[in-house]
Amino acid sequence: MEKRVDHVVTRPGRRHGDPDVQIPVAEDLTTVPGIPLRETDLSFYSRTYPQETQNIEKAADRQWVWTVYSPEMSEYRKDHNDISEPLIDAAAVSGDLEPTGTPTGEDATEAIRRKARELGFGEVGFTKYDRRYTYTSKRHWTKYEHAICLALEQNYVQTQSLPGMDAERAHFGTYEIEGALLLDLADHIRELGYRAQVHSPNDNSAPYIPMFVAAGLGQLGANGQLLSPHFGSRARLAIITTDAPVTYDQPVDYGIHQFCQVCQVCVNRCPGRALVKEKVWWRGVEKNKLIYERCRPVMARYDGCAVCMKTCPIQRFGMPAVMEHYVATGQVLGKGTHLLEGYTFMEKGYFGPGELPLFDRNFFEIPHGRNEEWLFQQFKEKLVKEGIPSQEELVGFARDVKKIIDKGNSTLGDE
């Protein structure tokens, strides 16, 4: 059944120089620009219960994953970390570098946007760097007020092979390319006479998606990922902050919030049943809340999983095609088909629409919290089972705690 169109969103083409695209938003999908949020609640949680990066808050399971990786994945991740480390180090000090040019005082928005598009970024937007989202460990590091939101698309064909190593090479390989391009763009901003701080995609300063939404680059999907016009969630996100004079973009209603409630393909196809159908209010934002403990064990053991990305029609077909199909038919493009919903889960085999792999309860038992919290939990269980440990074991335990403190709980890289 044909739907009435409420409004049409016009966006730049997928690549630099491509013509603009138009996205029709059906009347029954219209909600609000950006995301429904309660400013008072958002500020309260930021002030009273500030967030921390998973590199620290989930450090125990981030180390655990190395014990369940396949040999091929383990070797690849080591190589990726070696490549990424100098890029992360360069980003960490980028905010301290002096401008190399003389500022004109003119609005630099389009000069920066044009350069970013020439470098290959598929989505570029400008907004305020919202410090309410900043991780506790990064609050003294972040310097500048304006956020340049940058999304780099990962390879389409490799992504559709999810889950597997080809897709993981696209995933992590895109981070490597992006890390270098960010440094190039920051250099360009300094040539314009302004400062630029690179917020690495491998060492995030905050959850980036809220600022991408504020910059009009997409909306939050039911899979917990940014769904952008051209490639859905098939992109890697990063931010550069600057003191250059820029004009902020505005949030947009692409119809995603209500579309995801109609679609539900990612929710139905998640192997770990980690996605939930109904939205909840979380830290001042209305969203579909991911169950982390159901997602992480599957990601770790099955080459990144990402079935929620693979089975998203916005990712697979692009937002213009999906929304045009919905307006014309009232149906979700590809829903119920093997083309969109089918996937192979390594030794478990192929699963078509309505079919899911099964895992036992023990599969979902993973370490929780920070490294020292997990270490103390293991020590407590050992006390209960075996009694007071020997002096040698106590010294070893103290040594492990000291090592964690010295390391700062962090682990390299983004999962």
RAWOBEL-V519871 format. One record per residue. N is the residue number from 1. PHI is phi in whole degrees, -180 to 180 (* if undefined). D_FIRST is the distance of its C-alpha to the first C-alpha in Angstrom with 1 decimal. Layout:
# RAWOBEL-V519871
n=N phi=PHI d_first=D_FIRST
n=N phi=PHI d_first=D_FIRST
This chain:
# RAWOBEL-V519871
n=1 phi=* d_first=0.0
n=2 phi=-67 d_first=3.8
n=3 phi=-105 d_first=6.4
n=4 phi=-81 d_first=9.9
n=5 phi=-86 d_first=12.7
n=6 phi=-85 d_first=15.7
n=7 phi=-158 d_first=18.2
n=8 phi=-121 d_first=19.1
n=9 phi=-96 d_first=21.7
n=10 phi=-107 d_first=24.3
n=11 phi=-131 d_first=26.4
n=12 phi=-59 d_first=29.4
n=13 phi=-62 d_first=28.9
n=14 phi=-62 d_first=29.5
n=15 phi=-120 d_first=33.1
n=16 phi=-58 d_first=35.8
n=17 phi=96 d_first=35.5
n=18 phi=-70 d_first=31.9
n=19 phi=-66 d_first=29.7
n=20 phi=-61 d_first=27.6
n=21 phi=-117 d_first=23.9
n=22 phi=-119 d_first=21.0
n=23 phi=-121 d_first=18.5
n=24 phi=-78 d_first=15.5
n=25 phi=-112 d_first=14.9
n=26 phi=-65 d_first=11.8
n=27 phi=-58 d_first=13.1
n=28 phi=-78 d_first=12.5
n=29 phi=-102 d_first=14.4
n=30 phi=-73 d_first=17.3
n=31 phi=-129 d_first=20.6
n=32 phi=-136 d_first=24.0
n=33 phi=-61 d_first=25.6
n=34 phi=76 d_first=27.2
n=35 phi=-149 d_first=27.4
n=36 phi=-64 d_first=28.1
n=37 phi=-147 d_first=31.9
n=38 phi=-113 d_first=34.9
n=39 phi=-57 d_first=37.7
n=40 phi=-63 d_first=40.5
n=41 phi=-67 d_first=39.5
n=42 phi=-59 d_first=39.1
n=43 phi=-67 d_first=42.6
n=44 phi=-61 d_first=44.1
n=45 phi=-66 d_first=43.1
n=46 phi=-62 d_first=44.2
n=47 phi=-79 d_first=47.5
n=48 phi=-94 d_first=48.2
n=49 phi=-130 d_first=46.4
n=50 phi=-62 d_first=46.2
n=51 phi=-84 d_first=44.4
n=52 phi=-132 d_first=46.2
n=53 phi=-62 d_first=45.2
n=54 phi=-63 d_first=44.5
n=55 phi=-56 d_first=47.4
n=56 phi=-106 d_first=49.5
n=57 phi=-66 d_first=47.6
n=58 phi=-117 d_first=46.4
n=59 phi=-60 d_first=49.5
n=60 phi=-62 d_first=50.4
n=61 phi=-78 d_first=47.3
n=62 phi=-69 d_first=47.2
n=63 phi=-84 d_first=50.6
n=64 phi=-59 d_first=49.7
n=65 phi=-57 d_first=47.0
n=66 phi=-65 d_first=49.8
n=67 phi=-82 d_first=51.2
n=68 phi=-116 d_first=48.1
n=69 phi=-60 d_first=47.1
n=70 phi=-69 d_first=47.5
n=71 phi=-55 d_first=50.6
n=72 phi=-65 d_first=48.5
n=73 phi=-66 d_first=46.4
n=74 phi=-60 d_first=49.5
n=75 phi=-66 d_first=51.2
n=76 phi=-66 d_first=48.3
n=77 phi=-63 d_first=47.9
n=78 phi=-63 d_first=51.6
n=79 phi=-64 d_first=51.3
n=80 phi=-60 d_first=48.4
n=81 phi=-64 d_first=50.4
n=82 phi=-63 d_first=53.3
n=83 phi=-71 d_first=51.3
n=84 phi=-76 d_first=49.5
n=85 phi=-56 d_first=52.7
n=86 phi=-67 d_first=54.2
n=87 phi=-69 d_first=50.9
n=88 phi=-67 d_first=50.5
n=89 phi=-62 d_first=54.2
n=90 phi=-67 d_first=53.8
n=91 phi=-64 d_first=50.8
n=92 phi=-61 d_first=52.8
n=93 phi=-107 d_first=55.4
n=94 phi=-63 d_first=53.3
n=95 phi=-70 d_first=53.3
n=96 phi=-91 d_first=57.1
n=97 phi=-76 d_first=57.3
n=98 phi=-79 d_first=58.6
n=99 phi=-60 d_first=56.8
n=100 phi=-107 d_first=58.4
n=101 phi=-117 d_first=57.6
n=102 phi=-107 d_first=58.1
n=103 phi=-70 d_first=55.3
n=104 phi=-94 d_first=54.6
n=105 phi=87 d_first=53.0
n=106 phi=-78 d_first=49.9
n=107 phi=-60 d_first=46.4
n=108 phi=-100 d_first=45.8
n=109 phi=-54 d_first=42.1
n=110 phi=-71 d_first=41.2
n=111 phi=-64 d_first=44.2
n=112 phi=-71 d_first=43.3
n=113 phi=-61 d_first=39.6
n=114 phi=-62 d_first=40.6
n=115 phi=-63 d_first=43.2
n=116 phi=-62 d_first=40.7
n=117 phi=-67 d_first=38.2
n=118 phi=-63 d_first=41.1
n=119 phi=-72 d_first=42.1
n=120 phi=119 d_first=38.7
n=121 phi=-70 d_first=36.8
n=122 phi=-82 d_first=33.1
n=123 phi=-131 d_first=32.5
n=124 phi=-138 d_first=35.1
n=125 phi=-146 d_first=35.0
n=126 phi=-125 d_first=37.7
n=127 phi=-159 d_first=38.1
n=128 phi=-73 d_first=40.8
n=129 phi=-75 d_first=42.2
n=130 phi=-84 d_first=41.5
n=131 phi=-69 d_first=44.6
n=132 phi=-66 d_first=43.1
n=133 phi=-94 d_first=41.4
n=134 phi=-63 d_first=44.6
n=135 phi=-66 d_first=46.1
n=136 phi=-54 d_first=49.5
n=137 phi=-70 d_first=51.4
n=138 phi=-109 d_first=50.0
n=139 phi=-63 d_first=50.6
n=140 phi=-87 d_first=54.0
n=141 phi=-88 d_first=52.8
n=142 phi=-66 d_first=49.9
n=143 phi=-117 d_first=51.4
n=144 phi=-115 d_first=49.2
n=145 phi=-83 d_first=46.7
n=146 phi=-99 d_first=44.0
n=147 phi=-108 d_first=41.5
n=148 phi=-103 d_first=40.2
n=149 phi=-93 d_first=37.2
n=150 phi=-132 d_first=37.0
n=151 phi=-118 d_first=34.7
n=152 phi=-112 d_first=35.8
n=153 phi=-71 d_first=33.3
n=154 phi=-98 d_first=34.5
n=155 phi=-54 d_first=34.3
n=156 phi=-67 d_first=30.9
n=157 phi=-64 d_first=32.2
n=158 phi=-62 d_first=34.6
n=159 phi=-64 d_first=32.0
n=160 phi=-72 d_first=29.8
n=161 phi=-86 d_first=32.9
n=162 phi=-53 d_first=32.8
n=163 phi=-84 d_first=34.7
n=164 phi=167 d_first=38.0
n=165 phi=-69 d_first=40.8
n=166 phi=-60 d_first=39.1
n=167 phi=-68 d_first=36.4
n=168 phi=-68 d_first=39.1
n=169 phi=-66 d_first=41.1
n=170 phi=-66 d_first=38.1
n=171 phi=-60 d_first=37.8
n=172 phi=-73 d_first=41.4
n=173 phi=-63 d_first=42.2
n=174 phi=-66 d_first=39.8
n=175 phi=-59 d_first=41.7
n=176 phi=-64 d_first=44.9
n=177 phi=-64 d_first=43.7
n=178 phi=-63 d_first=42.2
n=179 phi=-56 d_first=45.5
n=180 phi=-73 d_first=47.5
n=181 phi=-64 d_first=45.1
n=182 phi=-62 d_first=45.1
n=183 phi=-64 d_first=48.9
n=184 phi=-65 d_first=48.7
n=185 phi=-67 d_first=46.4
n=186 phi=-62 d_first=48.7
n=187 phi=-60 d_first=51.7
n=188 phi=-63 d_first=50.0
n=189 phi=-64 d_first=49.4
n=190 phi=-66 d_first=53.1
n=191 phi=-65 d_first=54.0
n=192 phi=-77 d_first=52.3
n=193 phi=104 d_first=54.8
n=194 phi=-129 d_first=52.8
n=195 phi=-86 d_first=52.6
n=196 phi=-149 d_first=49.9
n=197 phi=-115 d_first=49.4
n=198 phi=-86 d_first=47.3
n=199 phi=-97 d_first=45.3
n=200 phi=-60 d_first=45.2
n=201 phi=-72 d_first=42.0
n=202 phi=-102 d_first=44.5
n=203 phi=-147 d_first=46.3
n=204 phi=-60 d_first=43.8
n=205 phi=-93 d_first=45.1
n=206 phi=-169 d_first=42.0
n=207 phi=-66 d_first=38.4
n=208 phi=-80 d_first=37.1
n=209 phi=-56 d_first=33.3
n=210 phi=-56 d_first=33.7
n=211 phi=-77 d_first=35.4
n=212 phi=-64 d_first=32.9
n=213 phi=-64 d_first=30.2
n=214 phi=-63 d_first=32.6
n=215 phi=-87 d_first=33.0
n=216 phi=79 d_first=29.3
n=217 phi=-94 d_first=29.1
n=218 phi=155 d_first=26.2
n=219 phi=-138 d_first=25.3
n=220 phi=-75 d_first=26.4
n=221 phi=-88 d_first=24.2
n=222 phi=-65 d_first=24.2
n=223 phi=-85 d_first=26.7
n=224 phi=79 d_first=29.2
n=225 phi=-119 d_first=29.0
n=226 phi=-72 d_first=28.2
n=227 phi=-103 d_first=24.9
n=228 phi=-103 d_first=25.7
n=229 phi=-58 d_first=23.7
n=230 phi=-92 d_first=25.2
n=231 phi=-132 d_first=26.4
n=232 phi=55 d_first=25.0
n=233 phi=-97 d_first=28.0
n=234 phi=-83 d_first=29.7
n=235 phi=-158 d_first=32.5
n=236 phi=-115 d_first=35.7
n=237 phi=-105 d_first=36.3
n=238 phi=-153 d_first=39.6
n=239 phi=-135 d_first=41.1
n=240 phi=-118 d_first=44.0
n=241 phi=-102 d_first=45.5
n=242 phi=-152 d_first=47.7
n=243 phi=-103 d_first=49.8
n=244 phi=-66 d_first=48.7
n=245 phi=-70 d_first=47.4
n=246 phi=-135 d_first=43.6
n=247 phi=-107 d_first=40.6
n=248 phi=-75 d_first=38.0
n=249 phi=-79 d_first=34.3
n=250 phi=-117 d_first=31.9
n=251 phi=-63 d_first=29.2
n=252 phi=-128 d_first=25.6
n=253 phi=-97 d_first=22.3
n=254 phi=-88 d_first=20.2
n=255 phi=86 d_first=17.7
n=256 phi=-69 d_first=19.3
n=257 phi=-58 d_first=20.6
n=258 phi=-79 d_first=17.3
n=259 phi=-60 d_first=15.6
n=260 phi=-63 d_first=18.5
n=261 phi=-70 d_first=18.1
n=262 phi=-77 d_first=14.6
n=263 phi=-70 d_first=15.9
n=264 phi=65 d_first=19.4
n=265 phi=-63 d_first=20.2
n=266 phi=-62 d_first=23.6
n=267 phi=-63 d_first=24.4
n=268 phi=-74 d_first=23.9
n=269 phi=-101 d_first=25.7
n=270 phi=-62 d_first=28.7
n=271 phi=-63 d_first=31.8
n=272 phi=-92 d_first=33.9
n=273 phi=54 d_first=31.3
n=274 phi=-92 d_first=32.1
n=275 phi=-103 d_first=28.7
n=276 phi=-116 d_first=27.6
n=277 phi=-73 d_first=24.2
n=278 phi=-87 d_first=25.2
n=279 phi=-78 d_first=26.3
n=280 phi=-134 d_first=29.9
n=281 phi=-90 d_first=32.2
n=282 phi=-135 d_first=34.6
n=283 phi=54 d_first=37.5
n=284 phi=90 d_first=35.7
n=285 phi=-126 d_first=32.3
n=286 phi=-88 d_first=29.1
n=287 phi=-160 d_first=28.0
n=288 phi=-84 d_first=27.3
n=289 phi=-89 d_first=31.0
n=290 phi=-69 d_first=32.1
n=291 phi=-94 d_first=34.8
n=292 phi=-56 d_first=37.4
n=293 phi=-68 d_first=39.6
n=294 phi=-91 d_first=36.9
n=295 phi=-87 d_first=36.0
n=296 phi=-58 d_first=39.4
n=297 phi=-62 d_first=41.0
n=298 phi=-74 d_first=38.2
n=299 phi=-55 d_first=38.2
n=300 phi=-67 d_first=42.0
n=301 phi=-89 d_first=42.4
n=302 phi=-123 d_first=39.5
n=303 phi=46 d_first=39.9
n=304 phi=84 d_first=37.8
n=305 phi=50 d_first=34.9
n=306 phi=62 d_first=32.0
n=307 phi=-58 d_first=29.4
n=308 phi=-63 d_first=27.3
n=309 phi=-78 d_first=27.5
n=310 phi=-60 d_first=26.9
n=311 phi=-93 d_first=23.7
n=312 phi=-81 d_first=22.1
n=313 phi=-64 d_first=19.2
n=314 phi=-64 d_first=20.4
n=315 phi=-67 d_first=23.8
n=316 phi=-70 d_first=22.9
n=317 phi=-114 d_first=20.6
n=318 phi=89 d_first=21.2
n=319 phi=-64 d_first=19.3
n=320 phi=-58 d_first=18.2
n=321 phi=-65 d_first=16.5
n=322 phi=-66 d_first=14.9
n=323 phi=-72 d_first=13.5
n=324 phi=-63 d_first=12.4
n=325 phi=-64 d_first=10.5
n=326 phi=-66 d_first=8.9
n=327 phi=-62 d_first=8.2
n=328 phi=-75 d_first=6.8
n=329 phi=-125 d_first=4.7
n=330 phi=75 d_first=5.3
n=331 phi=-117 d_first=8.2
n=332 phi=-87 d_first=11.9
n=333 phi=-60 d_first=13.5
n=334 phi=88 d_first=16.3
n=335 phi=-63 d_first=15.9
n=336 phi=86 d_first=17.8
n=337 phi=-101 d_first=19.5
n=338 phi=-67 d_first=23.2
n=339 phi=-56 d_first=22.8
n=340 phi=-91 d_first=21.6
n=341 phi=-99 d_first=23.0
n=342 phi=-79 d_first=26.3
n=343 phi=-156 d_first=29.7
n=344 phi=-108 d_first=33.3
n=345 phi=-111 d_first=35.6
n=346 phi=43 d_first=39.0
n=347 phi=-69 d_first=41.2
n=348 phi=-82 d_first=38.6
n=349 phi=98 d_first=36.6
n=350 phi=-92 d_first=32.9
n=351 phi=-130 d_first=30.1
n=352 phi=-93 d_first=26.6
n=353 phi=-52 d_first=23.5
n=354 phi=84 d_first=24.7
n=355 phi=-114 d_first=28.3
n=356 phi=-137 d_first=30.6
n=357 phi=-68 d_first=34.3
n=358 phi=-113 d_first=36.7
n=359 phi=-132 d_first=39.5
n=360 phi=-82 d_first=42.4
n=361 phi=-60 d_first=43.3
n=362 phi=-63 d_first=46.1
n=363 phi=-57 d_first=43.7
n=364 phi=-94 d_first=42.4
n=365 phi=-87 d_first=45.9
n=366 phi=-133 d_first=46.6
n=367 phi=-62 d_first=49.1
n=368 phi=-121 d_first=48.0
n=369 phi=80 d_first=49.0
n=370 phi=-78 d_first=51.5
n=371 phi=-59 d_first=54.1
n=372 phi=-70 d_first=56.9
n=373 phi=-65 d_first=54.9
n=374 phi=-69 d_first=54.2
n=375 phi=-63 d_first=57.8
n=376 phi=-66 d_first=59.1
n=377 phi=-64 d_first=56.8
n=378 phi=-64 d_first=58.2
n=379 phi=-65 d_first=61.7
n=380 phi=-62 d_first=61.2
n=381 phi=-64 d_first=60.1
n=382 phi=-66 d_first=63.1
n=383 phi=-63 d_first=65.4
n=384 phi=-64 d_first=64.0
n=385 phi=-82 d_first=64.5
n=386 phi=-119 d_first=67.7
n=387 phi=84 d_first=69.4
n=388 phi=-63 d_first=71.0
n=389 phi=-74 d_first=70.7
n=390 phi=-72 d_first=73.6
n=391 phi=-59 d_first=74.8
n=392 phi=-62 d_first=73.6
n=393 phi=-69 d_first=70.0
n=394 phi=-64 d_first=70.1
n=395 phi=-64 d_first=71.2
n=396 phi=-64 d_first=68.4
n=397 phi=-63 d_first=65.9
n=398 phi=-61 d_first=67.2
n=399 phi=-64 d_first=67.1
n=400 phi=-65 d_first=63.4
n=401 phi=-63 d_first=62.6
n=402 phi=-62 d_first=64.6
n=403 phi=-63 d_first=62.8
n=404 phi=-64 d_first=59.4
n=405 phi=-62 d_first=60.7
n=406 phi=-64 d_first=62.2
n=407 phi=-75 d_first=59.0
n=408 phi=80 d_first=57.0
n=409 phi=70 d_first=54.4
n=410 phi=-90 d_first=52.3
n=411 phi=-130 d_first=51.0
n=412 phi=-75 d_first=49.9
n=413 phi=99 d_first=46.5
n=414 phi=-106 d_first=42.8
n=415 phi=-80 d_first=41.1
